[in-house]
Amino acid sequence: MLYLDYAPGPKRARRIHDLYMAHYGTHIRWFQSTGSPGPQQPWNANARATFETSLLPQIQQKADWGYGFADGKTIDYHLFMFHGYRPASQPNKASFFRFEWPWNTPKSEIFDFASCAADEVPFLSGTAGYILSAKPFNIDAYNRMFALCMRYWGIEAWNLDETVNHVRNGYKIGIKFA
C-alpha cells in the first residue's frame, strides 16, 4: 500500500500500471472504475488497449479518478487498485496505490515489486505485510479482526476508508467507531 498526498494523474498511474501488468498482468480477469462503480468489465487484450489509450489518459477529467484490477477470486487473490480523491470536494484525504497478493506469494517477490513501485512515484507513507480487513460498520467482524491481530502479531488490522482520512497527518488508523 502506498499512500499519496496527491491524486495520481495519467503519467504516475501509468507508471505503476505498467509495472504491475509486467509482473502480474496475466492474473487479471476484470477491471472497474473506483469513481462510478458499475459492473466489472472483462480484462482482455481489447480492454487493455482501450484502458491504456482512452480511459487512463482521461483520468480525473470525468468521474473516473481510479481503477481496480483483479483476478476474480474471492480469497487468495491478486488485486491492484489506484484511487485519487478530489482535492476540492474531498480535501485532506490520502490517495493510494493498493496491491494484494495470495498469502503464499514469496516475501522476496513482494519486496522486489514494492521497491520498484516506491522508485516510480513519490509517496507519503506505505505499509506492507499480512492484513485482515472487516466489512465496514460490522462491529462483530471488527472485534474478531482485532482479536486475531492481538493473538497473531505481525498481522495488521486494516481499514482503508478510515486511514485515508488521517494518514496525511501522520496517523495510520485501523478503525473508528461511531
N, C-alpha and C positions, 0 to 999 in steps of 0.2 A: 504494500500500500504506500503510495506516495501522495502526501497532502500538499496542495499548492496554494499560494496566495494570489493566484491569477486563474482565470478560466482558460483552459488550453484551446488555442486557436488552431487553424488548419495545419500550420507548419509543425508545431510541437506535437499535436495529436498524431500527425502523420509519422513523425519520427518513432514514437512509441508503437503505433500501429504496425509499421513496417518491421520493427524489432520483434514484436510479439508474433506476427504472422510468419516471419522467417524461422522462428523456433517452434511454434505450436499451431500454426495455421491449418495443418492437416486435421486437427481435432475439431475445428469449428464447424457447427452444423446450422446455426441460426444467428441472427443479429436483430437488434431492436433499438430504436431511439430511446434515450432516457428522458427526453423533453416531452414527448407526447406518446407514452407507451401505448401501442396498439398491438396487434397480433405480431408474434415473432415471424420474421421473414427468413426463408431458407437462405443459407450461405453456400454459394457455389461460385464458379468462375464468373458468371454474368453478374451476380450480386456484388462480388468483389470489385469488378470493373466499374460498376455503377457507383458503388460506395467511394472508391478512390478517385474517380474522375468528376463526380457530380455532388454527392452528399457531403463528403469530407471538406472539399474546398468551400462549401457554403455554410459550414458550421457557424453558429452564432448569428446568422442572418435571418433565421426564422425561429421556429420553436425548438429546433434541434441544437442542443448545447452539449451533447454527449451521446455515446452509443455503448451498448453492451454486446458481447460476443460470447457464445458458449457452445459446449459440445452436446447439449440436450440431455445429459444425465441429471438425475436428481441428487445423487451423492457421489463423492469421489470424482468431481468434475473439473474441467478446465473452464475458467472464466476470465475474461478481460473486459474491463469497463473503464470508460473515462467520462467524467461529467464536470461541466463548468457551471457555476452559479452566476447569475446575472448580477453585476456589481450594483446596479441601480435599484432593482426590485428585490434582490436577495443579498443585501450587504453583509459583510463580515463573515460569510461562510467560506470555508476552505473547499476548493475544488479538489479533484483527485484523479489518480490513475489507480485502478484496483486490479489485482491479479489473484486468482485462486487456482490451486493445483490439487490433484488427488493426494491424499495423505502420504502415500508411499513414494512420491516423487523424491529423487535423491536431493538431499540438502545442498550439495555442491552445485547441482543444476540450477536450483532456485537462487542460490547466492550469485552464481555467474550471471544469470539473467538480471537480477536486481542491480548488480554492479553496472552492467551495461545500460540499464534504464536510467540509473542515477547519473550516469555520464551524459545522457542525451538531453535532459531537461532540468532546469532549476526546480528545486522543491523546498518546501518549508520544513517538512517533517516526514518521517517514514516509519513503518513498522513491518516486521516480518515474523513469521512463526506460526504455530498452531493456534487456531482461533475457534471459539464457539460463538454462535450468533443465535439469538432467540427471535421469535415472532414479536414484532412491535406490540407494545401495550399488553402483553400476556405476562402477568406477574408470576404465575406458576412457572412458566418457561424461563423467565429471568432468574428466579430462585434456584431452579435446577442447574442453570448455566453457571451461576456463581458458586454453587456448592461443588460442582465438578472442578471448576478452576481453583478452588481452595484446596481440594483434595489432590489434584494433579497439577503441580506447579509447572510452569512453562507453557500453559495453555492460557490464552488471553480471552477474557470476556469482552465481547465486541459489540458496539452499537454505532454503526456508521452515521446514521441520521443525527445522532446527538453529538458525536465527535466533531463533525464539520462545523458545528456552532461554536466550538471552543478552542480548537487546535491552533487557530491563528493567534490566540492569546497565550500560547504555550502550554495549554492544558489538554491532555488527552483524556476524554471522559468515556467511561464504559456505559453508563446508564443514568437516566434521570427519571425519578418517579414524580408524578403529579401530586 
